[in-house]
Amino acid sequence: MRKNVTYLILTTILLLFSNLLFAQYRMPLYTDYLTDNYYVTHPAMAGAQYEGLKLRTSFRTQWLDVANAPSLQSLNAHARVGDKSGIGGLFFHDKNGLQSRIGAQGTYAHHINFFRSKAAVNQLSFGLTVGASFNRQDQSRFDTSSGDKLITGTRNKTSSLYADVGVSYIRLSLYAHFTVQNLVFSGKNVTDDVFLVRPRRIIASVGNFFELMPEWALEPSLLVDYVEHIDRPNIDINLKSHHSVRNAQLWVGLSYRKGLTDTVTSNRAINYTEPFTQLSSIIGLKQAKWMISYTYTLGMGNIKINNSGFHQISLGLDIFKTKYRINTIRGIL
């Protein structure tokens, strides 16, 4: 009996999570932005660095003991063009069981520099992203005998177009970002071919570097994420410790994600009501032009899929840049 109850709970959660995730038709928001990769979340960060091209890729695998578990691969690059412009691009492939999607987007950013010298940062930036995603749901294995009109037994496909806007401000060690995703959106639900409404997502984040010693700094930060159509805001509370070791930069950190509304899961035997909660640990190393980071995320509370956690590896390469450094620890950009 206990196994049946557990199975029903996990099945309900999996279906709920899949519906919420795929209703967004976007690259999911994880903790990529904490791995020297704020552009993946905020378009105004395209080319925010004074020089060079930043190339980042990530590979994420979830629930290793679950068949057809979600997985994500992404690649993005952005660079400064001239003194006041930045451009960027992102590609991703996201798969969750019998559903999958690929997406691509391009970004233009405009940067206003209040300092005439590159010895410090005081910069206001605006960004615009335009992108598209292509979604697929494989129902070829589904049983169509139930008569449910949503179960067609075929491979359903749909696509969506979207535009995002954002603004960022960086001054010395302080940074703040505000982004509205899907400000302009056109797309249909891959399940029933119904046009999606109210898909906007608002993301705001702020953080600061506190230099405790010449080679050690702490970076607390906060991110608030609100998806309009599901009315479920989340908050990330982050703390990273940065260390300069010879010519390398090492960082370790924790990210606590908390849902501000409750998730309800119920069946005949048991009821659960609690907010969505996750804890992520992050470790990364940047040496010269190369960057590598590993993130482990563990679900907390009673409502979760399993106990194995999620694994993500991020790789980065900075090219076309000189030895110039704004400061000893420059994880902001």
N, C-alpha and C positions, 0 to 999 in steps of 0.2 A: 504493500500500500504506500509506504514511504517513498519508494522509487517512483511510483506512478505520479505522486504529488510533485516530486522534484522535477520529473520530466515535463509535467504540465506547466510548472512555473518557468522553467528554462525555455520551453517552446514559446510561451507567451512573451517573455522578454525578448527573445531573438526576433520574433515577428515585429514587435513594437520598435526595437532598435533599427531593424532594417527599414521599416516604413519611414521613420523620422530621418534616417540618414539619407535614403535615396530620394526623399521628397525634396531635398535641397538641390539636387542635381549639380552639385559643386564638389570640388575637392574637400574632403572633411577637414575640420579644424582640430588638429591635435596639438602637440607641443613643438612642432617644427620651428616655430618662430624663436624659440629659446636656443636654437643651435646655430647662432650667427646667421639668421635667415628671416629677418622681419619682413622682407619683401613678399614672402609667401602668404602673408596675412594682410599687409597694408600696401596699396599701390603707390602711395607717395614716397615709399622707400626705394623705388626704382632709381638706381644711380645716385643714391644719397651720399655714397662715399665720394671723396674728391677725385679719385682716379681709379683706373683699373676696371676689369670685368669680374664679377663674382658669379661663379658657377656652383650650383648646389643640386644634389640628387639625394633621394631618400628611398629606403626600402622598409616597409612595415608589414609585419605578420602578426595576426592576432589568433588567440585560442588554438594553440598548436595541437591540442588533443580533440579538436572538433573538425569533422569532415567539411570540405568546402568553406573553410573559415575565411573571413574578410582579409584582404591583402591590398596594399597600396604601393604604387611606384610613382615617383614624381621627379621631374627635372625642371629647373628654372635657372635663368641667367639674367643679369641686369648690369648696366654700365652707365657711366656718366658720358654725356655727349656735349662737348663744349663746357662752358662755365655754369650754365643755368638749366640744362636739360638732362633728362635721364630716360632710358628706354629699358624695357624688360619683356620677358616672355616666359610662359610656364606651360608644361605639358604634364598630364597625369593619367594614370590608369588605375581604376578602383574596382575591385570585384568583391562581391558578397554572395556566396552561394551561386544561385542560378541567375543573379542579376549582376550586371557589369556596366561600366561607363568609361569613356575616355573623354578628355577635355583639353582644350588649348586656349590660351589667352595672350593678349599683348597689352603692354602698358606704356603710357607716356607720363612723365612727371616733370614738373617745373619747380626749380629750387631758387629761393631768394636768400642770398648770403648777406648777412648784416655785418660780418667781419670782413675786412679787406684782405686780411692775412690768413694763411692756412695754418697758423700756429694754434688756432682754436676754432671751435664750431659754434656758430649761432645761425641756424638755418631754418627757414620755414618752407615747407614743400607741399605741393598739390599733385595728386595723381588721378589718372583716368585709366581704367582697364576695360577692354572689350573682349568677350570670349564666347565660346560655344562648347556644348557638351553633347555627346551622342550616347544614348542609353539603350540597353538591351535587356530583355527578360526572356529567358528560355523556359517555355512552358511545355516543351515537347514530352517531358516525362510526367506531366500532370494527368490525373484521372478526370476526363471530361464527362463522365457518366452522371455527375451530380446535377447537371443542368445549369450550373452557375455561369452566367453570361461573361463573367470576368476571366473564366478559365477557357481559353481558346485552344489550347494544345499546340500552339505555334510559337514561333520566336518573334516576340513583339519588339518593335523598335520605335524610338522617338528621338527628338533632338530639342535643344533649347539654346537661346541666345540671351546674353546678359551684359550689363554694363555696371561697373562699380566706380565710386568716387571716394577719395580719401584726402586727409590732410595730416601732416606730421610736423612736429617742432622739436628741434634738438638744440640745446644750449649747453656747451661744455659736457657735464656728466648727466644732465637731465634730459629725458625724452618723453614725448607724449604723441599718441597716434589716435586718429578717429577715422573709421571707414564704414561706408554704407555699401554692402554688397547687394546685387540685384536691384539697384535703383531703377533700372530699366530691364524688363524681363519678358521673354516670350517663350513658352514651352508647354508641353502636355505631359500628363502623368502616363508613364509607360504601361501601367496596368489597365487603365480604362479609357485612355485617350481623351481625358478631360483636361481642359486648360487649367493650369495652376494659377492661383490668385494669392496675393499678399505674401510673396516669397522673400521679402526684404530681410536682411540680416545686418545688425548693427554691432560693430566691434570697436571697443575703446580700450586703450592700454596706456599705462604710465609707469615709469621706472627711473631709478637714479643709481649712479655709481658712487660709493663712498670709499675713498682711498684711505685705508687704515695704515698702510705702510707703503713705501715706494714700489713694492712688488706684490702687494696684496690689496684687493678691493672686494667689497661686498655689493651685490646688485639686487636689491629687492624690487619687485615689479608686480603689477596687478593688471589683469585683463578681464573685461566684462563682455560677455557675448550674449546677444538677444536675437532669437529667431522669431520673426513676427507671427508666422502662420501656425506655429505650435505653442506660442506663448510660454516658452520655457527658458528663462535666462540662466546662464551659468557664470561662475566667477572663478578665475585662476589666481591663486596666491603663490608667487614664485620667489625663490631666494637662490642666487648663484654666488659662488665664491670663485674669484678670478685670481690666478697666480702666474707671475712671470718667472719662468725658469730658463735662464740663459736666453736663447733666442726663440723659445717656445712659449706659448700661452696655454695654460691648463685651466679648465673650469669644471666644477662639480656643483650640482644643484638639486633642488626639490621643487616640484610643482604640485599643488593641491587644487584639484578641480571640484567645485561644489555646485550642484544644482540648487537653485533658489525656490523651486517648487517640487512637490512630491510626485514620485512615480507610483502608480497603484497597480499591483498585480494580484489577481484573485482567481480562485476556483472554488469548488464546493467544499474543499477541506481546509483551506488556509488562505489568509489574506496578508499581504505585505504592503505597507505604505511608508515610503522613505525617499529622500532626495537622492539623485544620482551623485556618486562620489568616486573620485579616482585619485591616486597618488602616483606621481611619476618621479623617477630618479634619473639624473642626466650627468653624463661625464663626457668631456670633449677635450681635444688637443689640437692646437693650431701651430704648425711649424713652417715658417717661411710662407710659401704659397698654398700649402696643403692644410686641410681641415678634416677631422674625423670625429664623429660624436655617436654615442650610443644612449638610447632611452629605453627604460623599462617602466611600463605602466601596469598598475595593479588595481583592479576594481575592489571597492570596499563596501561593507554592508551586506545585507542578506540578498538584495536583488542584484545578481551578477551572473554572468554566463558560466564561468569556471574559475579555478584558482591558479591557472598557469600564467596569467598576465599577457601583455602585448610587448613585442620587441620591435625596435626601430633603429636602423643604422643610417646615418647621414654622412655624406662625403662632400667635400668642397674643394674648389680650386680657384685661386685668385690670380689673374694674369694681367699683363700690361700695366703693372704697377712698379714703382720704384721702392726704395727703402724708407720712404717718408712715412712717419708715424705721427698721428695727432697727439697721442700720449702713450704711456707704456702699455696700458690695457685698453684696447679699443673694441670691445665687444658690442658697442652700441650699433655700429654700422655693419 
